[in-house]
Amino acid sequence: MLQDYQVLRIPGPTPVPPSVNRAMTQAMTGHHSPNTYQIIQNIKPRLKKFFGTTQDILMVAGSGTSSLEAAVVNVASKGDAVLVVSTGVFGHRFTEICESYELDVHEIAVEWGQAFNTDEVVNYVKQHPEIKAVYATLCETSTGVLNPVGELAQALHALNDQLIVIADGVSAIACAETKMDEWGLDIVVTGSQKGFMLPTGLAFIAVSERAWQAIEANPSRGYYLDLTKHRDALEKGNTPFTPALGLFYGLDAVLDQLENEGVSEVYKRHLLMRDMTRAAFKALDVNLLVDDAHASPSVTAVKPTDFDATKFRQVLKADFNIDVASGLEAFTDTIFRVGHMGYCSPADVLQYISAFEIALTKVGKQIELGAGTRAAQQIYLQKTISTVTQ
Ligand SMILES: *Cc1c(COP(=O)(O)O)cnc(C)c1O
């Protein structure tokens, strides 16, 4: 096997584009230097459109989970009632974080593979007026469900305009269009290694005016993750602690890439990759975990009924060095997940589908070679033929 040839098709981390890797080799400078100030100025205004907000996006050195924790420790303190709407592993992570801070945590646990039902959540909150914050997940990466978080935020605020509604956007931002201000979301977070196609290590946190008021009224905001510290420093073009400067360099190059493509084109590309992937599996008679209406543009989960998911992944790895992800926790061996986010193009989709067909055959699934590829090609042509210039 050609040693360096690795194809990472897991739902984060994604591969890093060459220009981004080159940008990250720039020299370190002190965190109060003009260079660091300048790079922050370059990044700051350009991040907002990916969240759909006019607020500054705070950048904290940490993995995605640090942004989830920031959204807990800043908003609520010991004994406060909060609701977590959990649709899988990452939804439930909010519950675990809330429990670790001894909040009075309520959880609505939705069957894995399903999206939450907005009315059910709204009714729950109606019956529990003590709840001050609601946590939900945009794209539940463990199942590939895209939840109607915007609809939920609007419905909850119609009920109680003081409620703080928090969305984990880790595998959604820069993949699925997110309109924080329009939807009335109060905190939206993500991490660098998903849609932003960077290495892991930067957490992003956007905060609404309503959430800032709640945060300022909160007596215990922790230390490192106290968002008022990060906000006050960022206003001055700075960070309260030594920044992940290498990732800032990379992010500047990522924003160049995404702006060059066009933000709406970024979202269209993800939808196209989702639709190609799903069409291929359907043509091959392979069972998908999530229905069309709730399928995420960034990750597709497959739940085989007549072949072994783990063996399939092993063949794919051994023959092609293509990595797809296992399921998580209860779904570890029963599903696999294909990441099509960040640095991934429709050409990559055609590649992996063709390899999937070989792996399916090797694990004993009866398929017609090429049927999945053809279905993906047809979707590609349907969605792009009008843009062919004569
Ligand atoms: C990846 C992911 C996380 C966790 O991010 P880490 O960087 O591993 O801490 C949280 N939520 C969602 C939805 C994710 O996809």
The ligand as an ORCA input file, in Angstrom:
! r2SCAN-3c Opt
* xyz 0 1
  C     -17.260     16.287     16.496
  C     -18.418     16.759     17.290
  C     -18.290     17.194     18.621
  C     -17.053     17.025     19.447
  O     -15.964     17.642     19.031
  P     -14.523     17.289     19.640
  O     -13.698     18.177     18.783
  O     -14.279     15.834     19.448
  O     -14.513     17.696     21.044
  C     -19.401     17.710     19.265
  N     -20.582     17.769     18.646
  C     -20.755     17.354     17.384
  C     -22.101     17.466     16.756
  C     -19.672     16.839     16.666
  O     -19.845     16.423     15.403
*
